[in-house]
């Protein structure tokens, strides 16, 4: 059981910390949300949080997909 949690932790850490594209994407999502909040009218300002949530979710899903393809490709070479 401990090995399972250790493997999950190592993979999550590698995904979130070692992957620079995820970090840059998160910074870009925050910047886009900030611009939206500055430019949007008062009626649309409340949508900024939802916009950030959607962008971060899409970013994480895209990163998981890319990591899965990379792992699948590495395993097929072995």
TORFI-862391 format. One record per atom (N, C-alpha, C): residue in three letters; atom name; x, y, z. Coordinates in pm, 1 decimal, decimal comma. Atoms other than C-alpha are relative to their C-alpha. Example, Ala and Ser with C-alpha at 12.3 -4.5 7.8 and 13.67 -1.06 7.14 Angstrom:
2
ALA / N / 89,0 / -119,0 / 0,0
ALA / CA / 1230,0 / -450,0 / 780,0
ALA / C / 90,0 / 120,0 / 0,0
SER / N / -82,0 / -119,0 / -6,0
SER / CA / 1367,0 / -106,0 / 714,0
SER / C / -77,0 / 109,0 / 73,0
# end
This chain:
78
UNK / N / 82,0 / -119,0 / 0,0
UNK / CA / 0,0 / 0,0 / 0,0
UNK / C / 86,7 / 125,7 / 0,0
UNK / N / -89,3 / -114,8 / -8,3
UNK / CA / 283,6 / 236,3 / 83,7
UNK / C / 68,6 / 25,5 / -134,0
UNK / N / -64,1 / -16,5 / 130,6
UNK / CA / 448,9 / 171,0 / -252,7
UNK / C / -95,5 / 64,2 / -99,6
UNK / N / 99,4 / -58,8 / 89,2
UNK / CA / 126,9 / 263,3 / -429,4
UNK / C / -9,7 / 149,8 / 22,0
UNK / N / 6,9 / -142,9 / -30,6
UNK / CA / 100,4 / 597,9 / -250,7
UNK / C / 128,2 / 70,5 / -39,2
UNK / N / -128,6 / -57,5 / 38,8
UNK / CA / 469,7 / 659,9 / -311,5
UNK / C / 5,3 / 21,7 / -151,3
UNK / N / 1,1 / -13,0 / 145,4
UNK / CA / 426,6 / 596,9 / -684,9
UNK / C / -94,3 / 111,5 / -44,3
UNK / N / 95,3 / -106,2 / 33,2
UNK / CA / 120,7 / 823,9 / -698,5
UNK / C / 60,8 / 136,1 / 30,4
UNK / N / -62,6 / -126,3 / -38,3
UNK / CA / 308,1 / 1098,9 / -513,9
UNK / C / 110,1 / 38,6 / -98,2
UNK / N / -109,3 / -29,7 / 92,4
UNK / CA / 614,0 / 1072,7 / -742,2
UNK / C / -52,9 / 43,1 / -136,8
UNK / N / 57,4 / -36,9 / 129,5
UNK / CA / 399,7 / 1086,5 / -1055,8
UNK / C / -67,4 / 136,7 / 5,7
UNK / N / 65,3 / -130,3 / -13,8
UNK / CA / 193,5 / 1380,1 / -929,9
UNK / C / 103,1 / 111,0 / 13,8
UNK / N / -106,2 / -99,1 / -16,7
UNK / CA / 506,4 / 1566,6 / -821,5
UNK / C / 68,4 / 26,0 / -133,8
UNK / N / -63,6 / -15,6 / 130,1
UNK / CA / 668,6 / 1502,3 / -1158,6
UNK / C / -87,8 / 74,2 / -98,3
UNK / N / 93,5 / -66,3 / 89,8
UNK / CA / 357,9 / 1617,2 / -1340,3
UNK / C / -11,4 / 148,5 / 30,9
UNK / N / 25,9 / -138,5 / -37,8
UNK / CA / 311,1 / 1938,4 / -1143,7
UNK / C / 124,8 / 85,4 / 14,5
UNK / N / -118,5 / -80,3 / -27,2
UNK / CA / 667,5 / 2045,8 / -1063,1
UNK / C / 101,4 / -8,4 / -113,5
UNK / N / -104,1 / 17,3 / 99,9
UNK / CA / 901,1 / 1901,2 / -1323,2
UNK / C / -43,0 / 41,9 / -139,9
UNK / N / 48,2 / -33,3 / 133,4
UNK / CA / 682,8 / 1986,5 / -1620,7
UNK / C / -15,6 / 150,7 / -14,2
UNK / N / 1,8 / -145,3 / 16,2
UNK / CA / 757,5 / 2343,8 / -1720,9
UNK / C / -116,4 / 49,3 / -82,7
UNK / N / 111,0 / -45,1 / 84,0
UNK / CA / 481,5 / 2357,3 / -1981,7
UNK / C / -127,1 / 17,6 / 82,2
UNK / N / 118,3 / -13,8 / -85,7
UNK / CA / 216,8 / 2305,6 / -1712,9
UNK / C / 9,4 / 129,0 / 81,6
UNK / N / -18,2 / -123,5 / -77,4
UNK / CA / 362,3 / 2587,0 / -1502,8
UNK / C / -19,9 / 123,9 / -87,3
UNK / N / 18,2 / -113,8 / 90,8
UNK / CA / 380,6 / 2823,3 / -1800,6
UNK / C / -145,5 / 14,8 / -41,9
UNK / N / 141,8 / -4,7 / 35,8
UNK / CA / 27,0 / 2731,4 / -1900,6
UNK / C / -85,1 / 56,8 / 112,4
UNK / N / 74,3 / -53,6 / -114,5
UNK / CA / -99,9 / 2805,0 / -1550,6
UNK / C / 20,8 / 150,2 / 13,2
UNK / N / -26,5 / -145,0 / -4,3
UNK / CA / 70,0 / 3145,0 / -1553,5
UNK / C / -74,1 / 72,3 / -112,3
UNK / N / 73,8 / -60,6 / 111,0
UNK / CA / -81,4 / 3218,0 / -1894,9
UNK / C / -149,5 / 5,1 / 31,1
UNK / N / 142,7 / 1,7 / -35,5
UNK / CA / -427,2 / 3116,9 / -1766,4
UNK / C / -32,2 / 109,7 / 100,6
UNK / N / 22,0 / -107,3 / -98,5
UNK / CA / -393,6 / 3353,8 / -1470,5
UNK / C / 7,2 / 135,8 / -68,6
UNK / N / -12,3 / -127,2 / 71,1
UNK / CA / -278,7 / 3633,8 / -1702,4
UNK / C / -123,2 / 27,1 / -86,2
UNK / N / 120,2 / -16,7 / 82,9
UNK / CA / -572,0 / 3575,9 / -1939,6
UNK / C / -120,4 / 34,5 / 86,4
UNK / N / 110,7 / -30,1 / -91,7
UNK / CA / -814,0 / 3575,4 / -1646,2
UNK / C / 9,2 / 141,9 / 52,2
UNK / N / -19,4 / -137,4 / -47,3
UNK / CA / -664,3 / 3898,8 / -1514,9
UNK / C / -40,6 / 99,6 / -108,7
UNK / N / 38,3 / -88,3 / 110,0
UNK / CA / -699,3 / 4062,0 / -1857,1
UNK / C / -151,4 / 1,9 / -19,5
UNK / N / 145,3 / 8,3 / 12,8
UNK / CA / -1057,7 / 3940,2 / -1879,4
UNK / C / -67,6 / 82,7 / 108,3
UNK / N / 60,3 / -73,7 / -111,5
UNK / CA / -1135,5 / 4086,3 / -1535,9
UNK / C / 17,5 / 150,5 / -17,4
UNK / N / -24,6 / -142,7 / 20,6
UNK / CA / -981,5 / 4421,6 / -1631,4
UNK / C / -86,1 / 54,6 / -114,0
UNK / N / 70,0 / -47,6 / 119,2
UNK / CA / -1149,4 / 4447,2 / -1972,1
UNK / C / -150,9 / -19,3 / 9,1
UNK / N / 142,5 / 35,5 / -2,6
UNK / CA / -1487,6 / 4289,3 / -1892,7
UNK / C / -83,2 / 106,3 / 68,5
UNK / N / 93,9 / -90,9 / -65,4
UNK / CA / -1788,2 / 4492,4 / -1801,2
UNK / C / -40,2 / -58,7 / 134,8
UNK / N / 38,8 / 42,6 / -134,9
UNK / CA / -1936,4 / 4469,7 / -1453,4
UNK / C / -86,4 / -126,2 / -4,0
UNK / N / 88,1 / 116,8 / 10,1
UNK / CA / -2188,3 / 4210,2 / -1572,0
UNK / C / 78,8 / -128,9 / -21,0
UNK / N / -77,5 / 118,9 / 32,3
UNK / CA / -1915,4 / 3971,4 / -1686,8
UNK / C / 119,1 / -23,1 / 93,2
UNK / N / -113,9 / 15,4 / -90,6
UNK / CA / -1657,6 / 4023,5 / -1409,4
UNK / C / -8,5 / -127,7 / 83,2
UNK / N / 18,3 / 118,7 / -83,4
UNK / CA / -1803,9 / 3735,4 / -1208,6
UNK / C / 36,1 / -129,2 / -73,0
UNK / N / -32,5 / 119,4 / 77,8
UNK / CA / -1720,5 / 3491,0 / -1490,2
UNK / C / 149,8 / -31,5 / 0,9
UNK / N / -144,6 / 19,8 / -1,1
UNK / CA / -1345,5 / 3526,8 / -1430,6
UNK / C / 42,4 / -127,2 / 71,4
UNK / N / -34,0 / 121,4 / -74,7
UNK / CA / -1330,3 / 3247,5 / -1172,4
UNK / C / -32,9 / -125,7 / -77,9
UNK / N / 37,8 / 113,9 / 83,0
UNK / CA / -1516,9 / 3006,2 / -1396,9
UNK / C / 91,7 / -15,5 / -120,0
UNK / N / -92,2 / 2,4 / 113,0
UNK / CA / -1294,6 / 3099,9 / -1688,9
UNK / C / 134,5 / -59,8 / 42,2
UNK / N / -126,7 / 53,8 / -50,1
UNK / CA / -982,7 / 3028,1 / -1482,2
UNK / C / -12,3 / -149,0 / 28,9
UNK / N / 21,2 / 141,8 / -29,7
UNK / CA / -1125,3 / 2696,1 / -1362,0
UNK / C / -0,9 / -84,5 / -127,3
UNK / N / 8,2 / 74,8 / 126,3
UNK / CA / -1205,7 / 2582,3 / -1716,4
UNK / C / 137,5 / -7,5 / -66,1
UNK / N / -132,5 / 0,6 / 64,4
UNK / CA / -863,0 / 2685,9 / -1850,1
UNK / C / 97,0 / -92,3 / 72,8
UNK / N / -91,0 / 86,2 / -75,8
UNK / CA / -676,5 / 2507,8 / -1568,9
UNK / C / -39,0 / -147,0 / -18,9
UNK / N / 43,9 / 138,7 / 22,4
UNK / CA / -887,7 / 2191,7 / -1610,8
UNK / C / 41,4 / -49,7 / -137,6
UNK / N / -40,7 / 37,9 / 135,4
UNK / CA / -824,4 / 2186,0 / -1985,9
UNK / C / 151,1 / -17,1 / -6,3
UNK / N / -145,7 / 8,8 / -2,9
UNK / CA / -454,8 / 2248,2 / -1924,2
UNK / C / 48,0 / -129,0 / 65,4
UNK / N / -39,1 / 122,6 / -69,6
UNK / CA / -425,8 / 1960,1 / -1676,6
UNK / C / -37,5 / -122,7 / -83,0
UNK / N / 40,6 / 113,3 / 83,8
UNK / CA / -621,7 / 1722,5 / -1902,8
UNK / C / 90,2 / -14,5 / -122,6
UNK / N / -90,9 / 5,1 / 115,0
UNK / CA / -405,7 / 1814,2 / -2202,1
UNK / C / 137,2 / -50,5 / 42,1
UNK / N / -130,1 / 44,5 / -49,2
UNK / CA / -93,1 / 1761,2 / -1993,8
UNK / C / -2,7 / -148,9 / 33,9
UNK / N / 13,0 / 143,1 / -28,1
UNK / CA / -216,4 / 1421,8 / -1873,1
UNK / C / -2,3 / -81,4 / -128,6
UNK / N / 5,9 / 68,8 / 128,7
UNK / CA / -293,7 / 1320,6 / -2230,4
UNK / C / 139,6 / -8,4 / -62,3
UNK / N / -134,6 / -3,3 / 56,1
UNK / CA / 53,7 / 1427,1 / -2346,0
UNK / C / 93,5 / -92,2 / 76,5
UNK / N / -85,2 / 88,0 / -81,7
UNK / CA / 222,3 / 1248,4 / -2055,5
UNK / C / -32,9 / -146,4 / -27,9
UNK / N / 39,7 / 137,0 / 31,7
UNK / CA / 23,7 / 932,5 / -2130,9
UNK / C / 53,7 / -44,9 / -134,0
UNK / N / -54,8 / 33,7 / 132,5
UNK / CA / 125,9 / 942,2 / -2496,0
UNK / C / 150,5 / -20,0 / 7,3
UNK / N / -145,3 / 11,4 / -15,0
UNK / CA / 488,9 / 996,1 / -2395,4
UNK / C / 37,1 / -132,2 / 66,7
UNK / N / -27,2 / 125,5 / -70,0
UNK / CA / 480,1 / 699,4 / -2156,9
UNK / C / -29,2 / -119,0 / -92,1
UNK / N / 34,8 / 107,8 / 92,3
UNK / CA / 304,1 / 480,1 / -2413,3
UNK / C / 107,5 / -15,6 / -108,2
UNK / N / -103,7 / 2,8 / 102,2
UNK / CA / 565,5 / 573,6 / -2672,6
UNK / C / 130,1 / -59,8 / 56,9
UNK / N / -120,3 / 52,3 / -64,0
UNK / CA / 850,3 / 500,1 / -2429,4
UNK / C / -11,9 / -149,5 / 21,9
UNK / N / 19,4 / 143,4 / -23,5
UNK / CA / 703,6 / 160,9 / -2340,5
UNK / C / 0,4 / -80,2 / -129,8
UNK / N / 1,2 / 73,1 / 127,2
UNK / CA / 656,7 / 68,6 / -2706,3
UNK / C / 141,1 / -15,3 / -57,7
UNK / N / -138,0 / 10,9 / 46,6
UNK / CA / 1027,8 / 129,7 / -2768,7
UNK / C / 77,7 / -108,7 / 72,8
UNK / N / -72,0 / 100,7 / -80,1
UNK / CA / 1130,1 / -120,5 / -2499,7
UNK / C / -19,1 / -138,6 / -50,4
# end
